[in-house]
Amino acid sequence: MKKWTLSMLLLVVLIFGSVIGFNLFKQNMMAQYFANMPIPSFPVTLQTVATSDWTPRIAAIGFIEPIQGINVSNESAGIIRAIHFESGQQVKAGQVLVELDADVEKANLRSAEGRLPSVQANLERMRQLYARGSVSKGQLDEAEANYRELQGQIDSLKATIERRTIRAPFDGIMGIRNAFLGQYLNAGADIARLEDISHFRIRFTIPQTRLADIAVGQGLNIFVDAYPDTPFEGQITAIEPQVNPESGVVQVQASIPNQDGKLRSGMFAKLDVRLPTQKDQILVPQHAINFTLYGQTVYVVEEQQTEEGDSVLVARQRVVEVAEREAELARVVKGLEPGEKIVTSGQVRLSNGSRVKPVESDALDTPANAPML
């Protein structure tokens, strides 16, 4: 019995010793493998930091508006007797566009003008008789009142007739006509659109923090979807004196010449307010910068000697200060020097001190044409 118990204890010790020895052997071999394993070099793309000119801009959006634009309408109701324009026609200021029926008013005018010589002659006769003392002052005043009343009636009839003649208030181009010969128009009917398309204006807003960067007379570029590759030049003409207290923005107005007639009112437009060019600025791709809540960093690649005497490239994380960002570029004002090399792609696998291997890649290049969805 004692021999059997002793044998079982020896067997258990042997089994546990074998397991413990195997684990120790495995750990020792793994430690030797990792100790002898070469340090990995991660493939990255690099770019040498250089200086270049930087032209900042203030981006905004707005809708193009006409300097002069109205819906031509009538003051008085009536039947159209004549139309003197066609859709899309260029007209001059004062040009007759539409004539409404004014036969009754013209007849009343002729009647009043026919009585005018008699009333005027009676007034002159009363003045002569009053000078000789033959009539009273009341009779002379009555004659003058009759004359002025008739003259007022004539002026009123002329104004009524003129009001039934619709003229162009300024030079411009007519839109599509909405009225027809013989049609009865109620007062205020929409006859056609008239716009002066030689100049336009655009209103847009900017943050109050950029108010010091703009001034009346400053140039800007306007882009519309109809001509995406053609910038239209404009100029700031007015700046709202009040900042909107709710949104903190300032309204700005600019004028846009339109001699070639390409622009139309109502177009949605993107615009860039041009600011002075800054020389010798450090510009890097935005995708090379890690933007976080705690700051912005880049990986700067440095050459380092190993213990074996080999030369390797090591990525060091560095904090930078970004002043402005535009499109694919960021302007760095602190943290980088010209001539240094930075990682532009592949940094997601890096940590401070990682070895890197430069490779060529066009994965981040902007395609010439956007892919179709």
Kinemage of the C-alpha trace (Angstrom):
@kinemage 1
@onewidth
@group {chain A} dominant
@subgroup {mainchain}
@vectorlist {calphas} color= white
{ca met a 1} P 0.000 0.000 0.000
{ca lys a 2} L 2.786 2.375 0.892
{ca lys a 3} L 4.658 1.487 -2.304
{ca trp a 4} L 1.541 2.221 -4.406
{ca thr a 5} L 1.064 5.634 -2.755
{ca leu a 6} L 4.707 6.531 -3.229
{ca ser a 7} L 4.542 5.490 -6.874
{ca met a 8} L 1.497 7.667 -7.501
{ca leu a 9} L 3.159 10.709 -5.876
{ca leu a 10} L 6.252 10.230 -8.004
{ca leu a 11} L 4.060 9.973 -11.111
{ca val a 12} L 2.194 13.195 -10.279
{ca val a 13} L 5.446 15.060 -9.587
{ca leu a 14} L 6.851 13.790 -12.859
{ca ile a 15} L 3.796 14.930 -14.833
{ca phe a 16} L 3.672 18.392 -13.254
{ca gly a 17} L 7.408 18.778 -13.641
{ca ser a 18} L 7.170 17.918 -17.335
{ca val a 19} L 4.400 20.538 -17.883
{ca ile a 20} L 6.283 23.235 -15.984
{ca gly a 21} L 9.520 22.432 -17.795
{ca phe a 22} L 7.798 22.536 -21.195
{ca asn a 23} L 6.273 25.950 -20.434
{ca leu a 24} L 9.608 27.313 -19.265
{ca phe a 25} L 11.261 25.960 -22.407
{ca lys a 26} L 8.544 27.531 -24.619
{ca gln a 27} L 8.830 30.918 -22.960
{ca asn a 28} L 12.613 30.833 -23.290
{ca met a 29} L 12.419 29.991 -26.997
{ca met a 30} L 9.803 32.724 -27.620
{ca ala a 31} L 11.968 35.269 -25.818
{ca gln a 32} L 14.926 34.294 -27.962
{ca tyr a 33} L 12.779 34.547 -31.139
{ca phe a 34} L 11.482 38.027 -30.350
{ca ala a 35} L 14.923 39.147 -29.216
{ca asn a 36} L 16.457 38.069 -32.518
{ca met a 37} L 13.502 39.245 -34.682
{ca pro a 38} L 14.430 42.290 -36.841
{ca ile a 39} L 12.704 45.594 -36.080
{ca pro a 40} L 9.955 46.139 -38.702
{ca ser a 41} L 10.070 49.095 -41.094
{ca phe a 42} L 6.655 50.422 -42.079
{ca pro a 43} L 6.106 51.615 -45.662
{ca val a 44} L 5.227 55.322 -45.843
{ca thr a 45} L 5.267 58.142 -48.360
{ca leu a 46} L 7.441 61.143 -47.609
{ca gln a 47} L 7.527 64.793 -48.597
{ca thr a 48} L 10.231 67.367 -48.077
{ca val a 49} L 9.037 70.533 -46.338
{ca ala a 50} L 9.508 73.627 -48.513
{ca thr a 51} L 8.295 77.239 -48.496
{ca ser a 52} L 5.965 78.766 -51.054
{ca asp a 53} L 3.601 81.690 -51.479
{ca trp a 54} L 0.223 81.469 -49.751
{ca thr a 55} L -2.791 83.474 -50.878
{ca pro a 56} L -5.465 83.170 -48.185
{ca arg a 57} L -9.100 83.666 -49.022
{ca ile a 58} L -12.462 84.008 -47.357
{ca ala a 59} L -14.951 81.566 -48.825
{ca ala a 60} L -18.661 82.408 -48.901
{ca ile a 61} L -21.837 81.693 -50.837
{ca gly a 62} L -24.716 83.827 -52.065
{ca phe a 63} L -27.260 84.451 -54.810
{ca ile a 64} L -26.728 86.870 -57.676
{ca glu a 65} L -29.126 89.816 -57.640
{ca pro a 66} L -29.789 92.517 -60.254
{ca ile a 67} L -28.798 96.125 -59.654
{ca gln a 68} L -32.076 97.103 -61.354
{ca gly a 69} L -34.873 94.590 -61.799
{ca ile a 70} L -38.673 94.824 -61.681
{ca asn a 71} L -41.806 93.001 -62.747
{ca val a 72} L -43.445 95.401 -65.184
{ca ser a 73} L -47.072 95.942 -64.172
{ca asn a 74} L -49.940 98.385 -64.734
{ca glu a 75} L -51.303 100.932 -62.258
{ca ser a 76} L -54.818 101.017 -63.731
{ca ala a 77} L -57.041 98.231 -64.997
{ca gly a 78} L -57.884 98.187 -68.682
{ca ile a 79} L -57.727 96.480 -72.062
{ca ile a 80} L -54.394 96.243 -73.907
{ca arg a 81} L -54.547 98.264 -77.132
{ca ala a 82} L -50.883 97.990 -78.182
{ca ile a 83} L -47.731 96.062 -77.205
{ca his a 84} L -44.412 97.580 -78.272
{ca phe a 85} L -41.906 94.920 -77.183
{ca glu a 86} L -41.064 91.272 -77.721
{ca ser a 87} L -39.811 88.684 -75.253
{ca gly a 88} L -36.073 89.051 -74.729
{ca gln a 89} L -35.887 92.478 -76.382
{ca gln a 90} L -33.406 95.124 -75.241
{ca val a 91} L -35.268 98.331 -74.346
{ca lys a 92} L -34.250 101.878 -73.396
{ca ala a 93} L -35.416 104.006 -70.493
{ca gly a 94} L -38.674 105.802 -71.367
{ca gln a 95} L -39.544 103.441 -74.198
{ca val a 96} L -43.279 102.648 -74.442
{ca leu a 97} L -43.926 98.991 -73.635
{ca val a 98} L -47.717 98.656 -73.396
{ca glu a 99} L -50.663 100.990 -74.084
{ca leu a 100} L -54.020 100.436 -72.380
{ca asp a 101} L -57.377 101.671 -73.665
{ca ala a 102} L -57.719 105.394 -72.838
{ca asp a 103} L -60.418 106.543 -75.272
{ca val a 104} L -62.729 107.902 -72.553
{ca glu a 105} L -59.937 109.846 -70.855
{ca lys a 106} L -58.762 111.297 -74.170
{ca ala a 107} L -62.307 112.413 -75.020
{ca asn a 108} L -62.661 114.117 -71.627
{ca leu a 109} L -59.302 115.788 -72.187
{ca arg a 110} L -60.389 117.193 -75.550
{ca ser a 111} L -63.587 118.505 -73.956
{ca ala a 112} L -61.694 120.214 -71.154
{ca glu a 113} L -59.089 121.687 -73.513
{ca gly a 114} L -61.942 123.016 -75.695
{ca arg a 115} L -63.351 125.014 -72.751
{ca leu a 116} L -59.963 126.347 -71.705
{ca pro a 117} L -59.743 129.331 -74.183
{ca ser a 118} L -63.173 130.625 -73.111
{ca val a 119} L -62.401 130.377 -69.387
{ca gln a 120} L -58.976 131.970 -69.891
{ca ala a 121} L -60.493 134.842 -71.917
{ca asn a 122} L -63.098 135.427 -69.226
{ca leu a 123} L -60.329 135.646 -66.600
{ca glu a 124} L -58.443 138.265 -68.633
{ca arg a 125} L -61.628 140.273 -69.126
{ca met a 126} L -62.376 140.199 -65.396
{ca arg a 127} L -58.872 141.429 -64.625
{ca gln a 128} L -59.325 144.400 -66.970
{ca leu a 129} L -62.763 145.255 -65.559
{ca tyr a 130} L -61.463 144.962 -61.997
{ca ala a 131} L -58.655 147.346 -62.840
{ca arg a 132} L -61.254 149.940 -63.950
{ca gly a 133} L -63.414 149.232 -60.897
{ca ser a 134} L -66.301 147.744 -62.911
{ca val a 135} L -66.403 144.368 -61.098
{ca ser a 136} L -65.849 143.303 -57.529
{ca lys a 137} L -62.898 141.377 -56.163
{ca gly a 138} L -65.192 138.397 -55.561
{ca gln a 139} L -66.088 138.170 -59.255
{ca leu a 140} L -62.383 138.232 -60.198
{ca asp a 141} L -61.586 135.510 -57.645
{ca glu a 142} L -64.374 133.352 -59.004
{ca ala a 143} L -63.027 133.696 -62.548
{ca glu a 144} L -59.515 132.733 -61.384
{ca ala a 145} L -60.919 129.736 -59.489
{ca asn a 146} L -62.781 128.519 -62.583
{ca tyr a 147} L -59.612 128.784 -64.654
{ca arg a 148} L -57.459 126.929 -62.125
{ca glu a 149} L -60.099 124.240 -61.676
{ca leu a 150} L -60.258 123.604 -65.425
{ca gln a 151} L -56.462 123.588 -65.675
{ca gly a 152} L -56.361 121.037 -62.873
{ca gln a 153} L -58.853 118.832 -64.676
{ca ile a 154} L -56.703 118.942 -67.802
{ca asp a 155} L -53.541 118.011 -65.849
{ca ser a 156} L -55.402 115.180 -64.106
{ca leu a 157} L -56.671 113.758 -67.403
{ca lys a 158} L -53.193 113.953 -68.941
{ca ala a 159} L -51.735 112.116 -65.941
{ca thr a 160} L -54.453 109.459 -66.183
{ca ile a 161} L -53.719 108.940 -69.878
{ca glu a 162} L -49.968 108.796 -69.197
{ca arg a 163} L -50.542 106.257 -66.419
{ca arg a 164} L -52.262 103.987 -68.920
{ca thr a 165} L -49.104 104.087 -71.039
{ca ile a 166} L -46.493 101.772 -69.490
{ca arg a 167} L -42.860 102.780 -70.140
{ca ala a 168} L -39.519 101.215 -69.287
{ca pro a 169} L -38.087 102.955 -66.197
{ca phe a 170} L -34.480 102.032 -67.114
{ca asp a 171} L -32.391 100.348 -69.797
{ca gly a 172} L -32.587 96.590 -69.686
{ca ile a 173} L -33.722 93.363 -71.269
{ca met a 174} L -37.327 92.187 -71.248
{ca gly a 175} L -38.261 88.736 -70.047
{ca ile a 176} L -40.973 86.479 -71.411
{ca arg a 177} L -44.191 88.384 -72.085
{ca asn a 178} L -47.217 87.320 -70.020
{ca ala a 179} L -49.806 89.646 -71.606
{ca phe a 180} L -51.531 89.658 -74.997
{ca leu a 181} L -53.187 92.160 -77.274
{ca gly a 182} L -56.836 92.759 -76.302
{ca gln a 183} L -56.423 91.186 -72.881
{ca tyr a 184} L -58.064 92.837 -69.890
{ca leu a 185} L -55.554 93.483 -67.130
{ca asn a 186} L -56.361 94.037 -63.519
{ca ala a 187} L -54.294 96.621 -61.706
{ca gly a 188} L -50.876 95.209 -60.750
{ca ala a 189} L -50.848 92.411 -63.330
{ca asp a 190} L -47.454 90.853 -64.121
{ca ile a 191} L -46.721 91.792 -67.733
{ca ala a 192} L -43.025 90.818 -68.014
{ca arg a 193} L -39.712 90.948 -66.149
{ca leu a 194} L -37.325 93.816 -66.882
{ca glu a 195} L -33.715 93.633 -65.701
{ca asp a 196} L -30.524 95.518 -66.266
{ca ile a 197} L -28.021 92.673 -66.757
{ca ser a 198} L -24.972 94.847 -67.396
{ca his a 199} L -24.177 94.741 -63.663
{ca phe a 200} L -25.172 92.459 -60.850
{ca arg a 201} L -24.605 92.370 -57.143
{ca ile a 202} L -24.238 89.599 -54.595
{ca arg a 203} L -24.808 89.592 -50.852
{ca phe a 204} L -22.970 87.206 -48.559
{ca thr a 205} L -21.979 86.893 -44.922
{ca ile a 206} L -18.611 86.427 -43.231
{ca pro a 207} L -17.720 85.723 -39.587
{ca gln a 208} L -17.088 88.820 -37.517
{ca thr a 209} L -13.575 87.480 -36.832
{ca arg a 210} L -12.702 88.187 -40.501
{ca leu a 211} L -14.070 91.718 -40.508
{ca ala a 212} L -10.577 93.226 -40.291
{ca asp a 213} L -9.554 91.334 -43.461
{ca ile a 214} L -12.031 93.024 -45.819
{ca ala a 215} L -12.598 96.577 -47.035
{ca val a 216} L -14.709 98.421 -49.588
{ca gly a 217} L -13.056 98.142 -53.002
{ca gln a 218} L -11.475 94.756 -52.292
{ca gly a 219} L -11.585 92.241 -55.149
{ca leu a 220} L -13.168 88.807 -55.150
{ca asn a 221} L -13.810 85.900 -57.514
{ca ile a 222} L -17.275 84.482 -58.163
{ca phe a 223} L -17.956 80.965 -59.467
{ca val a 224} L -21.292 79.658 -60.760
{ca asp a 225} L -22.271 76.121 -61.721
{ca ala a 226} L -23.018 77.114 -65.317
{ca tyr a 227} L -19.360 78.107 -65.863
{ca pro a 228} L -17.421 76.162 -63.191
{ca asp a 229} L -13.988 76.940 -64.683
{ca thr a 230} L -14.624 80.639 -65.329
{ca pro a 231} L -14.071 83.041 -62.417
{ca phe a 232} L -16.050 86.282 -62.567
{ca glu a 233} L -14.352 89.217 -60.899
{ca gly a 234} L -16.235 91.423 -58.480
{ca gln a 235} L -15.586 94.168 -55.973
{ca ile a 236} L -16.875 94.814 -52.464
{ca thr a 237} L -19.118 97.879 -52.495
{ca ala a 238} L -20.679 97.920 -49.016
{ca ile a 239} L -20.241 96.363 -45.570
{ca glu a 240} L -23.142 96.244 -43.129
{ca pro a 241} L -22.318 98.504 -40.166
{ca gln a 242} L -23.963 96.110 -37.697
{ca val a 243} L -22.902 92.605 -36.703
{ca asn a 244} L -25.822 90.236 -36.352
{ca pro a 245} L -25.973 89.687 -32.572
{ca glu a 246} L -27.632 86.272 -32.942
{ca ser a 247} L -25.328 84.655 -35.499
{ca gly a 248} L -22.190 86.810 -35.172
{ca val a 249} L -21.872 87.348 -38.928
{ca val a 250} L -21.570 90.488 -41.040
{ca gln a 251} L -23.405 91.049 -44.312
{ca val a 252} L -21.316 92.204 -47.263
{ca gln a 253} L -22.381 93.372 -50.729
{ca ala a 254} L -20.298 93.222 -53.910
{ca ser a 255} L -20.861 94.333 -57.505
{ca ile a 256} L -20.209 92.086 -60.502
{ca pro a 257} L -19.756 93.453 -64.052
{ca asn a 258} L -21.520 91.356 -66.687
{ca gln a 259} L -20.468 92.785 -70.031
{ca asp a 260} L -20.490 89.380 -71.740
{ca gly a 261} L -24.010 88.647 -70.467
{ca lys a 262} L -23.245 85.179 -69.086
{ca leu a 263} L -24.632 85.748 -65.596
{ca arg a 264} L -28.300 85.791 -64.654
{ca ser a 265} L -30.008 86.905 -61.483
{ca gly a 266} L -30.957 84.150 -59.061
{ca met a 267} L -27.850 82.078 -59.768
{ca phe a 268} L -26.281 80.327 -56.796
{ca ala a 269} L -22.655 81.412 -56.545
{ca lys a 270} L -19.542 80.545 -54.582
{ca leu a 271} L -17.076 83.324 -54.003
{ca asp a 272} L -13.567 83.858 -52.685
{ca val a 273} L -12.528 87.185 -51.193
{ca arg a 274} L -8.923 87.711 -52.200
{ca leu a 275} L -6.493 88.563 -49.391
{ca pro a 276} L -2.852 89.722 -49.677
{ca thr a 277} L -0.336 87.032 -50.637
{ca gln a 278} L 2.045 85.896 -47.886
{ca lys a 279} L 5.586 84.969 -48.897
{ca asp a 280} L 7.683 81.970 -47.767
{ca gln a 281} L 5.006 80.007 -45.959
{ca ile a 282} L 5.251 76.332 -44.978
{ca leu a 283} L 2.440 74.405 -46.661
{ca val a 284} L 1.885 70.699 -46.068
{ca pro a 285} L -0.887 68.311 -47.134
{ca gln a 286} L -3.722 68.175 -44.660
{ca his a 287} L -3.661 64.379 -44.653
{ca ala a 288} L -0.117 64.525 -43.235
{ca ile a 289} L -1.419 66.162 -40.046
{ca asn a 290} L -3.165 64.306 -37.243
{ca phe a 291} L -5.907 66.653 -36.027
{ca thr a 292} L -7.029 65.836 -32.489
{ca leu a 293} L -8.679 67.591 -29.584
{ca tyr a 294} L -5.299 67.825 -27.901
{ca gly a 295} L -3.466 69.453 -30.795
{ca gln a 296} L -2.020 68.725 -34.217
{ca thr a 297} L 0.977 66.478 -34.842
{ca val a 298} L 3.046 65.229 -37.760
{ca tyr a 299} L 5.655 62.500 -38.104
{ca val a 300} L 9.060 63.911 -38.987
{ca val a 301} L 11.492 61.377 -40.456
{ca glu a 302} L 15.078 61.480 -39.217
{ca glu a 303} L 18.118 59.381 -40.116
{ca gln a 304} L 19.532 57.346 -37.242
{ca gln a 305} L 22.510 54.984 -36.793
{ca thr a 306} L 21.931 51.519 -35.283
{ca glu a 307} L 24.299 49.645 -32.965
{ca glu a 308} L 25.456 47.620 -35.941
{ca gly a 309} L 26.389 50.848 -37.762
{ca asp a 310} L 23.538 50.714 -40.251
{ca ser a 311} L 21.589 53.865 -41.213
{ca val a 312} L 17.807 53.696 -40.768
{ca leu a 313} L 14.907 56.151 -40.994
{ca val a 314} L 12.939 56.774 -37.815
{ca ala a 315} L 9.628 58.664 -37.475
{ca arg a 316} L 9.377 61.137 -34.600
{ca gln a 317} L 6.047 62.635 -33.597
{ca arg a 318} L 6.101 66.413 -33.405
{ca val a 319} L 3.485 68.970 -32.364
{ca val a 320} L 2.759 71.676 -34.934
{ca glu a 321} L 0.588 74.788 -35.046
{ca val a 322} L -1.747 75.166 -38.017
{ca ala a 323} L -2.933 78.698 -38.809
{ca glu a 324} L -5.172 78.110 -41.837
{ca arg a 325} L -6.497 75.271 -43.927
{ca glu a 326} L -7.683 75.448 -47.501
{ca ala a 327} L -8.563 72.655 -49.916
{ca glu a 328} L -5.800 70.027 -49.526
{ca leu a 329} L -3.198 72.249 -47.864
{ca ala a 330} L -2.567 73.526 -44.355
{ca arg a 331} L -0.340 76.465 -43.423
{ca val a 332} L 1.960 75.529 -40.559
{ca val a 333} L 3.371 78.438 -38.564
{ca lys a 334} L 5.193 76.509 -35.835
{ca gly a 335} L 6.844 73.107 -35.455
{ca leu a 336} L 8.397 72.521 -38.890
{ca glu a 337} L 11.439 73.833 -40.720
{ca pro a 338} L 12.194 73.841 -44.463
{ca gly a 339} L 14.155 70.813 -45.589
{ca glu a 340} L 12.668 68.373 -43.078
{ca lys a 341} L 10.902 65.253 -44.322
{ca ile a 342} L 7.422 64.394 -43.101
{ca val a 343} L 5.194 61.353 -43.495
{ca thr a 344} L 2.226 62.020 -45.790
{ca ser a 345} L 0.593 58.575 -45.721
{ca gly a 346} L 0.914 55.366 -43.729
{ca gln a 347} L 1.188 57.152 -40.380
{ca val a 348} L -1.790 55.289 -38.948
{ca arg a 349} L 0.523 52.342 -38.108
{ca leu a 350} L 3.301 54.459 -36.688
{ca ser a 351} L 4.265 55.333 -33.140
{ca asn a 352} L 6.972 57.597 -31.854
{ca gly a 353} L 10.333 56.041 -32.867
{ca ser a 354} L 8.980 53.621 -35.487
{ca arg a 355} L 11.262 52.740 -38.364
{ca val a 356} L 9.924 53.640 -41.798
{ca lys a 357} L 10.653 52.732 -45.393
{ca pro a 358} L 9.892 55.269 -48.149
{ca val a 359} L 7.653 54.005 -50.952
{ca glu a 360} L 5.954 55.570 -53.956
{ca ser a 361} L 2.158 55.725 -53.961
{ca asp a 362} L -0.499 57.701 -55.845
{ca ala a 363} L -3.384 56.653 -53.597
{ca leu a 364} L -3.803 60.195 -52.244
{ca asp a 365} L -3.483 61.986 -55.585
{ca thr a 366} L -6.586 63.929 -56.627
{ca pro a 367} L -8.187 62.270 -59.688
{ca ala a 368} L -8.648 64.355 -62.804
{ca asn a 369} L -12.335 63.418 -62.931
{ca ala a 370} L -14.567 62.621 -59.979
{ca pro a 371} L -15.860 59.022 -60.075
{ca met a 372} L -19.480 58.563 -61.071
{ca leu a 373} L -21.829 57.441 -58.314
